[in-house]
Amino acid sequence: MPFPTRSEYESFIYNLGNQYSEIQESTLRLFTVSTQSAIVEGEIRFSNGLTLRVLEIINLRARVIQKYSYTIFYNGEKLRWYDPQPHPEIEALQSTFPHHRHDPPNIKQNRLPAPGISFSATNLETLIRDCVALGESFE
């Protein structure tokens, strides 16, 4: 399924709270930067105490994510983050190259594949599912 149009993605973002009962609050906003690009930024707060911080730079014409940063916090502590920095030397990451996540322990160096994260489709559903599952360990 291709990346949605600007209006489809904007509608999806602004209706997340209606689609996912686990979302307590969302400050996500889509800002058009030019005729070809937009930025999505803000936070999603979950009833389990987790916060997902989102930054995406979207190419509206090509309908792809050009750059992203996703970070999950619990009580202000960074629990996980996702990034597309290539690590071709780490064979375990090849299944989702270049997308991966960082998890404790040794969060900076502990890199794991990130299925469901890409440049060509929306990532928010995957991230929301990850936050719900991760939050179960705090309930």
N, CA, C and O atoms as a DFTB+ gen file, in Angstrom:
556 C
 N C O
     1  1       0.840      -1.179       0.000
     2  2       0.000       0.000       0.000
     3  2       0.886       1.244       0.000
     4  3       1.756       1.369       0.862
     5  1       0.690       2.159      -0.937
     6  2       1.552       3.347      -1.010
     7  2       1.289       4.307       0.144
     8  3       0.254       4.257       0.808
     9  1       2.252       5.167       0.351
    10  2       2.111       6.189       1.387
    11  2       0.895       7.049       1.036
    12  3       0.680       7.361      -0.135
    13  1       0.102       7.433       2.034
    14  2      -1.122       8.200       1.754
    15  2      -0.841       9.598       1.207
    16  3       0.278      10.103       1.287
    17  1      -1.872      10.200       0.658
    18  2      -1.768      11.593       0.237
    19  2      -1.671      12.467       1.484
    20  3      -1.890      12.004       2.603
    21  1      -1.342      13.730       1.270
    22  2      -1.233      14.662       2.397
    23  2      -2.531      14.702       3.191
    24  3      -2.504      14.589       4.416
    25  1      -3.662      14.860       2.519
    26  2      -4.933      14.985       3.237
    27  2      -5.311      13.682       3.938
    28  3      -5.865      13.716       5.036
    29  1      -5.023      12.542       3.328
    30  2      -5.296      11.253       3.987
    31  2      -4.447      11.081       5.239
    32  3      -4.938      10.623       6.271
    33  1      -3.168      11.451       5.146
    34  2      -2.274      11.284       6.295
    35  2      -2.644      12.265       7.402
    36  3      -2.625      11.913       8.581
    37  1      -2.975      13.475       7.028
    38  2      -3.386      14.467       8.015
    39  2      -4.635      13.987       8.751
    40  3      -4.699      14.094       9.976
    41  1      -5.609      13.470       8.048
    42  2      -6.828      12.945       8.664
    43  2      -6.502      11.785       9.604
    44  3      -7.037      11.705      10.710
    45  1      -5.628      10.896       9.162
    46  2      -5.210       9.766       9.995
    47  2      -4.572      10.258      11.295
    48  3      -4.923       9.791      12.378
    49  1      -3.635      11.201      11.184
    50  2      -2.923      11.726      12.356
    51  2      -3.880      12.378      13.344
    52  3      -3.789      12.139      14.549
    53  1      -4.798      13.198      12.843
    54  2      -5.691      13.943      13.730
    55  2      -6.805      13.082      14.312
    56  3      -7.534      13.537      15.193
    57  1      -6.950      11.855      13.840
    58  2      -7.975      10.958      14.375
    59  2      -7.398       9.756      15.112
    60  3      -8.120       8.793      15.372
    61  1      -6.121       9.790      15.452
    62  2      -5.494       8.661      16.142
    63  2      -6.213       8.318      17.443
    64  3      -6.423       7.144      17.749
    65  1      -6.587       9.331      18.200
    66  2      -7.257       9.100      19.485
    67  2      -8.578       8.389      19.334
    68  3      -9.003       7.682      20.247
    69  1      -9.241       8.557      18.202
    70  2     -10.510       7.866      17.948
    71  2     -10.285       6.424      17.509
    72  3     -11.174       5.584      17.648
    73  1      -9.104       6.139      16.982
    74  2      -8.809       4.813      16.450
    75  2      -8.154       3.888      17.468
    76  3      -8.268       2.667      17.366
    77  1      -7.467       4.469      18.452
    78  2      -6.717       3.673      19.425
    79  2      -7.096       4.117      20.836
    80  3      -6.763       5.225      21.257
    81  1      -7.789       3.252      21.554
    82  2      -8.241       3.598      22.907
    83  2      -7.075       3.772      23.876
    84  3      -7.237       4.408      24.917
    85  1      -5.913       3.226      23.559
    86  2      -4.742       3.331      24.444
    87  2      -4.118       4.722      24.417
    88  3      -3.310       5.058      25.284
    89  1      -4.489       5.533      23.425
    90  2      -3.925       6.880      23.317
    91  2      -4.696       7.816      24.237
    92  3      -5.913       7.974      24.131
    93  1      -3.947       8.427      25.138
    94  2      -4.529       9.377      26.080
    95  2      -4.587      10.777      25.482
    96  3      -5.553      11.515      25.672
    97  1      -3.519      11.126      24.749
    98  2      -3.433      12.457      24.145
    99  2      -2.436      12.425      22.997
   100  3      -1.439      11.705      23.048
   101  1      -2.714      13.210      21.962
   102  2      -1.779      13.344      20.847
   103  2      -1.615      14.817      20.512
   104  3      -2.594      15.551      20.375
   105  1      -0.361      15.237      20.383
   106  2      -0.064      16.598      19.936
   107  2       0.533      16.589      18.532
   108  3       1.104      17.589      18.097
   109  1       0.405      15.465      17.816
   110  2       0.957      15.374      16.464
   111  2       0.282      16.387      15.549
   112  3      -0.938      16.545      15.560
   113  1       1.099      17.063      14.762
   114  2       0.608      18.028      13.791
   115  2       1.385      17.852      12.501
   116  3       2.571      17.524      12.513
   117  1       0.700      18.075      11.385
   118  2       1.330      18.042      10.078
   119  2       1.428      19.477       9.585
   120  3       0.422      20.180       9.491
   121  1       2.645      19.909       9.273
   122  2       2.908      21.263       8.783
   123  2       3.414      21.185       7.353
   124  3       4.404      20.504       7.086
   125  1       2.759      21.866       6.440
   126  2       3.239      21.927       5.067
   127  2       4.376      22.939       5.002
   128  3       4.222      24.088       5.415
   129  1       5.510      22.501       4.484
   130  2       6.694      23.346       4.392
   131  2       6.801      23.972       3.010
   132  3       7.219      25.121       2.867
   133  1       6.422      23.207       1.999
   134  2       6.425      23.676       0.609
   135  2       5.411      22.848      -0.162
   136  3       4.726      22.007       0.421
   137  1       5.308      23.074      -1.446
   138  2       4.381      22.273      -2.244
   139  2       4.804      20.813      -2.294
   140  3       4.010      19.937      -2.639
   141  1       6.073      20.556      -1.946
   142  2       6.591      19.192      -2.039
   143  2       6.891      18.535      -0.704
   144  3       7.172      17.336      -0.671
   145  1       6.843      19.281       0.407
   146  2       7.262      18.665       1.666
   147  2       6.415      19.110       2.849
   148  3       5.808      20.181       2.860
   149  1       6.409      18.224       3.853
   150  2       5.685      18.490       5.091
   151  2       6.468      17.897       6.249
   152  3       7.305      17.012       6.069
   153  1       6.184      18.397       7.430
   154  2       6.785      17.887       8.662
   155  2       5.656      17.432       9.573
   156  3       4.651      18.125       9.735
   157  1       5.837      16.258      10.164
   158  2       4.934      15.772      11.202
   159  2       5.746      15.760      12.481
   160  3       6.818      15.157      12.540
   161  1       5.231      16.432      13.512
   162  2       5.939      16.395      14.787
   163  2       4.964      16.516      15.940
   164  3       3.863      17.052      15.809
   165  1       5.410      15.998      17.077
   166  2       4.612      16.041      18.289
   167  2       4.807      14.772      19.088
   168  3       5.742      14.003      18.858
   169  1       3.898      14.568      20.039
   170  2       3.983      13.420      20.935
   171  2       2.636      12.720      21.025
   172  3       1.577      13.332      20.880
   173  1       2.712      11.427      21.267
   174  2       1.532      10.634      21.586
   175  2       1.745      10.106      22.995
   176  3       2.738       9.431      23.264
   177  1       0.813      10.412      23.899
   178  2       0.884       9.912      25.263
   179  2      -0.126       8.780      25.426
   180  3      -1.284       8.896      25.024
   181  1       0.333       7.696      26.018
   182  2      -0.477       6.495      26.170
   183  2      -0.941       6.335      27.613
   184  3      -0.312       6.849      28.538
   185  1      -2.032       5.627      27.791
   186  2      -2.573       5.396      29.132
   187  2      -1.630       4.534      29.982
   188  3      -1.760       4.520      31.206
   189  1      -0.701       3.828      29.371
   190  2       0.257       3.002      30.107
   191  2       1.462       3.806      30.612
   192  3       2.383       3.235      31.196
   193  1       1.462       5.127      30.391
   194  2       2.549       5.975      30.879
   195  2       3.651       6.251      29.873
   196  3       4.545       7.051      30.146
   197  1       3.608       5.607      28.720
   198  2       4.630       5.832      27.700
   199  2       4.304       7.066      26.873
   200  3       3.142       7.437      26.711
   201  1       5.352       7.694      26.355
   202  2       5.224       8.812      25.431
   203  2       6.052       8.497      24.199
   204  3       7.218       8.117      24.303
   205  1       5.443       8.656      23.033
   206  2       6.133       8.477      21.763
   207  2       6.356       9.847      21.153
   208  3       5.397      10.562      20.861
   209  1       7.601      10.215      20.959
   210  2       7.950      11.483      20.313
   211  2       8.225      11.203      18.833
   212  3       9.005      10.313      18.493
   213  1       7.576      11.973      17.963
   214  2       7.609      11.724      16.521
   215  2       8.128      12.949      15.771
   216  3       7.735      14.080      16.055
   217  1       9.014      12.704      14.813
   218  2       9.422      13.717      13.844
   219  2       9.578      13.006      12.507
   220  3      10.364      12.068      12.376
   221  1       8.818      13.466      11.515
   222  2       8.922      12.915      10.167
   223  2       9.031      14.069       9.178
   224  3       8.359      15.090       9.321
   225  1       9.873      13.896       8.188
   226  2       9.926      14.813       7.054
   227  2       9.404      14.023       5.867
   228  3       9.966      12.996       5.487
   229  1       8.313      14.522       5.285
   230  2       7.594      13.811       4.243
   231  2       7.801      14.497       2.893
   232  3       7.677      15.717       2.790
   233  1       8.115      13.716       1.862
   234  2       8.125      14.214       0.493
   235  2       6.726      13.962      -0.054
   236  3       6.367      12.825      -0.362
   237  1       5.939      15.029      -0.174
   238  2       4.543      14.910      -0.594
   239  2       4.398      14.450      -2.039
   240  3       3.469      13.713      -2.369
   241  1       5.297      14.875      -2.883
   242  2       5.208      14.502      -4.298
   243  2       5.538      13.019      -4.491
   244  3       4.803      12.302      -5.169
   245  1       6.635      12.565      -3.897
   246  2       7.035      11.159      -4.030
   247  2       6.252      10.257      -3.077
   248  3       6.266       9.035      -3.223
   249  1       5.569      10.860      -2.101
   250  2       4.798      10.135      -1.085
   251  2       5.669       9.119      -0.346
   252  3       5.386       7.922      -0.304
   253  1       6.747       9.663       0.236
   254  2       7.664       8.861       1.048
   255  2       8.108       9.683       2.260
   256  3       8.033      10.912       2.266
   257  1       8.564       8.972       3.270
   258  2       9.199       9.621       4.414
   259  2      10.666       9.789       4.053
   260  3      11.343       8.809       3.740
   261  1      11.163      11.012       4.093
   262  2      12.570      11.250       3.760
   263  2      13.465      11.046       4.969
   264  3      14.600      10.586       4.846
   265  1      12.948      11.391       6.128
   266  2      13.739      11.305       7.353
   267  2      12.767      11.131       8.504
   268  3      11.640      11.624       8.453
   269  1      13.205      10.427       9.548
   270  2      12.349      10.284      10.719
   271  2      13.176      10.142      11.985
   272  3      14.362       9.814      11.956
   273  1      12.503      10.402      13.094
   274  2      13.042      10.147      14.415
   275  2      11.863       9.773      15.301
   276  3      10.911      10.542      15.434
   277  1      11.928       8.582      15.912
   278  2      10.884       8.110      16.813
   279  2      11.550       7.694      18.119
   280  3      12.479       6.887      18.114
   281  1      11.084       8.236      19.228
   282  2      11.670       7.925      20.527
   283  2      10.553       7.646      21.520
   284  3       9.561       8.372      21.573
   285  1      10.722       6.582      22.309
   286  2       9.745       6.208      23.333
   287  2      10.346       6.497      24.701
   288  3      11.480       6.119      24.995
   289  1       9.550       7.181      25.538
   290  2       9.958       7.538      26.896
   291  2       8.987       6.956      27.911
   292  3       7.808       6.756      27.618
   293  1       9.496       6.687      29.109
   294  2       8.663       6.343      30.254
   295  2       9.161       7.160      31.433
   296  3      10.313       7.026      31.845
   297  1       8.301       8.000      31.971
   298  2       8.681       8.907      33.071
   299  2       9.948       9.693      32.740
   300  3      10.824       9.855      33.590
   301  1      10.040      10.172      31.523
   302  2      11.174      10.986      31.108
   303  2      12.422      10.209      30.744
   304  3      13.401      10.800      30.289
   305  1      12.410       8.891      30.934
   306  2      13.573       8.061      30.607
   307  2      13.416       7.477      29.214
   308  3      12.375       6.908      28.887
   309  1      14.441       7.615      28.399
   310  2      14.427       7.084      27.036
   311  2      14.497       5.558      27.101
   312  3      15.458       4.985      27.615
   313  1      13.446       4.909      26.561
   314  2      13.380       3.445      26.574
   315  2      13.792       2.814      25.255
   316  3      14.358       1.721      25.228
   317  1      13.505       3.507      24.167
   318  2      13.749       2.932      22.843
   319  2      13.746       4.064      21.830
   320  3      13.035       5.055      22.000
   321  1      14.535       3.920      20.783
   322  2      14.394       4.829      19.644
   323  2      14.646       4.063      18.364
   324  3      15.288       3.012      18.350
   325  1      14.117       4.629      17.284
   326  2      14.200       4.036      15.953
   327  2      14.941       5.010      15.059
   328  3      14.734       6.221      15.140
   329  1      15.812       4.473      14.200
   330  2      16.477       5.349      13.237
   331  2      16.886       4.564      11.997
   332  3      16.985       3.338      12.031
   333  1      17.126       5.293      10.887
   334  2      17.519       4.645       9.635
   335  2      19.009       4.777       9.319
   336  3      19.417       4.594       8.172
   337  1      19.818       5.092      10.325
   338  2      21.256       5.205      10.082
   339  2      21.783       3.845       9.627
   340  3      21.691       2.874      10.378
   341  1      22.329       3.753       8.423
   342  2      22.770       2.448       7.916
   343  2      23.903       1.840       8.740
   344  3      24.852       2.525       9.121
   345  1      23.784       0.559       9.001
   346  2      24.843      -0.221       9.656
   347  2      25.015      -1.509       8.856
   348  3      24.649      -2.586       9.327
   349  1      25.574      -1.403       7.639
   350  2      25.710      -2.596       6.789
   351  2      26.618      -3.660       7.398
   352  3      26.566      -4.825       7.003
   353  1      27.439      -3.266       8.347
   354  2      28.360      -4.211       8.976
   355  2      27.682      -5.124       9.993
   356  3      28.279      -6.109      10.427
   357  1      26.432      -4.809      10.382
   358  2      25.719      -5.621      11.376
   359  2      24.729      -6.520      10.632
   360  3      23.653      -6.078      10.230
   361  1      25.103      -7.763      10.459
   362  2      24.283      -8.686       9.669
   363  2      22.887      -8.875      10.245
   364  3      21.936      -9.067       9.487
   365  1      22.742      -8.825      11.540
   366  2      21.437      -9.030      12.183
   367  2      20.415      -7.962      11.796
   368  3      19.216      -8.162      11.989
   369  1      20.870      -6.832      11.253
   370  2      19.960      -5.741      10.885
   371  2      19.560      -5.766       9.417
   372  3      18.760      -4.936       8.984
   373  1      20.087      -6.680       8.661
   374  2      19.847      -6.680       7.223
   375  2      18.382      -6.895       6.838
   376  3      17.951      -6.426       5.785
   377  1      17.618      -7.591       7.667
   378  2      16.222      -7.887       7.317
   379  2      15.363      -6.632       7.216
   380  3      14.348      -6.640       6.519
   381  1      15.751      -5.543       7.903
   382  2      14.983      -4.295       7.843
   383  2      15.867      -3.110       7.443
   384  3      15.501      -1.956       7.667
   385  1      17.019      -3.395       6.855
   386  2      17.994      -2.366       6.487
   387  2      17.343      -1.216       5.719
   388  3      16.561      -1.460       4.800
   389  1      17.648       0.019       6.075
   390  2      18.544       0.468       7.148
   391  2      17.815       0.714       8.473
   392  3      18.422       1.198       9.429
   393  1      16.525       0.385       8.537
   394  2      15.701       0.704       9.706
   395  2      15.998      -0.252      10.862
   396  3      16.078      -1.467      10.679
   397  1      16.161       0.327      12.057
   398  2      16.418      -0.483      13.246
   399  2      15.992       0.298      14.486
   400  3      15.646       1.477      14.414
   401  1      16.027      -0.385      15.609
   402  2      15.700       0.269      16.871
   403  2      16.816       0.022      17.873
   404  3      17.605      -0.914      17.744
   405  1      16.856       0.892      18.872
   406  2      17.826       0.786      19.957
   407  2      17.063       0.458      21.232
   408  3      16.106       1.150      21.580
   409  1      17.475      -0.582      21.920
   410  2      16.832      -1.030      23.163
   411  2      17.865      -1.185      24.271
   412  3      19.045      -1.396      23.989
   413  1      17.436      -1.084      25.532
   414  2      18.332      -1.408      26.645
   415  2      18.654      -2.899      26.621
   416  3      17.932      -3.649      25.964
   417  1      19.667      -3.354      27.281
   418  2      20.690      -2.550      27.966
   419  2      21.674      -1.975      26.948
   420  3      21.680      -2.380      25.786
   421  1      22.481      -1.057      27.378
   422  2      23.443      -0.402      26.489
   423  2      22.725       0.116      25.247
   424  3      23.080      -0.222      24.118
   425  1      21.707       0.942      25.480
   426  2      20.768       1.384      24.453
   427  2      21.438       1.986      23.212
   428  3      20.928       1.838      22.101
   429  1      22.550       2.650      23.391
   430  2      23.198       3.286      22.242
   431  2      23.774       2.254      21.274
   432  3      23.765       2.466      20.061
   433  1      24.271       1.147      21.805
   434  2      24.916       0.137      20.960
   435  2      24.035      -1.071      20.662
   436  3      24.339      -1.836      19.747
   437  1      22.959      -1.259      21.406
   438  2      22.099      -2.433      21.227
   439  2      21.079      -2.158      20.134
   440  3      20.039      -1.549      20.384
   441  1      21.377      -2.604      18.933
   442  2      20.539      -2.364      17.759
   443  2      19.827      -3.648      17.352
   444  3      20.426      -4.722      17.294
   445  1      18.522      -3.510      17.068
   446  2      17.704      -4.652      16.671
   447  2      16.919      -4.295      15.405
   448  3      16.653      -3.117      15.166
   449  1      16.544      -5.282      14.593
   450  2      15.720      -4.990      13.413
   451  2      14.420      -4.290      13.821
   452  3      13.947      -4.447      14.947
   453  1      13.857      -3.526      12.902
   454  2      12.615      -2.790      13.158
   455  2      11.586      -3.132      12.089
   456  3      11.356      -2.341      11.174
   457  1      10.960      -4.316      12.196
   458  2       9.939      -4.674      11.209
   459  2       8.779      -3.677      11.255
   460  3       8.387      -3.217      12.328
   461  1       8.241      -3.353      10.092
   462  2       7.122      -2.427      10.023
   463  2       7.518      -0.973       9.909
   464  3       6.651      -0.109       9.780
   465  1       8.809      -0.681       9.952
   466  2       9.300       0.694       9.820
   467  2       9.922       0.818       8.431
   468  3      10.744      -0.006       8.031
   469  1       9.517       1.863       7.699
   470  2      10.044       2.046       6.349
   471  2       9.937       3.512       5.943
   472  3       9.421       4.344       6.689
   473  1      10.430       3.806       4.758
   474  2      10.277       5.139       4.180
   475  2       9.033       5.216       3.287
   476  3       8.543       6.309       3.002
   477  1       8.523       4.067       2.847
   478  2       7.481       4.063       1.826
   479  2       6.066       3.814       2.345
   480  3       5.127       3.778       1.550
   481  1       5.889       3.645       3.643
   482  2       4.569       3.429       4.233
   483  2       4.521       4.154       5.572
   484  3       5.551       4.567       6.105
   485  1       3.318       4.302       6.104
   486  2       3.210       4.960       7.409
   487  2       3.780       4.047       8.488
   488  3       3.626       2.827       8.426
   489  1       4.429       4.636       9.457
   490  2       5.047       3.885      10.541
   491  2       4.260       3.977      11.848
   492  3       4.523       3.217      12.780
   493  1       3.322       4.875      11.925
   494  2       2.655       5.139      13.200
   495  2       1.900       3.940      13.751
   496  3       1.901       3.729      14.963
   497  1       1.258       3.151      12.905
   498  2       0.542       1.978      13.411
   499  2       1.515       1.000      14.082
   500  3       1.229       0.480      15.161
   501  1       2.637       0.758      13.457
   502  2       3.653      -0.125      14.039
   503  2       4.151       0.441      15.360
   504  3       4.275      -0.291      16.342
   505  1       4.436       1.733      15.392
   506  2       4.941       2.364      16.608
   507  2       3.911       2.322      17.735
   508  3       4.267       2.091      18.891
   509  1       2.656       2.540      17.409
   510  2       1.603       2.487      18.424
   511  2       1.495       1.070      18.981
   512  3       1.399       0.896      20.196
   513  1       1.508       0.067      18.126
   514  2       1.473      -1.332      18.597
   515  2       2.673      -1.623      19.487
   516  3       2.535      -2.286      20.514
   517  1       3.860      -1.129      19.101
   518  2       5.063      -1.332      19.914
   519  2       4.914      -0.676      21.289
   520  3       5.308      -1.253      22.302
   521  1       4.347       0.525      21.317
   522  2       4.170       1.230      22.591
   523  2       3.172       0.513      23.491
   524  3       3.371       0.435      24.703
   525  1       2.118       0.000      22.914
   526  2       1.120      -0.734      23.704
   527  2       1.754      -2.000      24.286
   528  3       1.587      -2.288      25.471
   529  1       2.477      -2.752      23.458
   530  2       3.121      -3.981      23.919
   531  2       4.205      -3.682      24.948
   532  3       4.291      -4.365      25.968
   533  1       5.022      -2.684      24.697
   534  2       6.092      -2.308      25.622
   535  2       5.511      -1.855      26.958
   536  3       6.056      -2.162      28.018
   537  1       4.410      -1.127      26.898
   538  2       3.786      -0.615      28.115
   539  2       3.197      -1.682      29.005
   540  3       2.991      -1.443      30.195
   541  1       2.918      -2.863      28.458
   542  2       2.373      -3.948      29.270
   543  2       3.322      -4.349      30.385
   544  3       2.886      -4.845      31.423
   545  1       4.609      -4.141      30.181
   546  2       5.584      -4.469      31.226
   547  2       5.589      -3.461      32.376
   548  3       6.225      -3.693      33.404
   549  1       4.871      -2.325      32.201
   550  2       4.818      -1.305      33.239
   551  2       3.476      -1.295      33.974
   552  3       3.317      -0.582      34.964
   553  1       2.529      -2.071      33.499
   554  2       1.193      -2.067      34.117
   555  2       1.117      -3.015      35.286
   556  3       0.066      -3.134      35.917
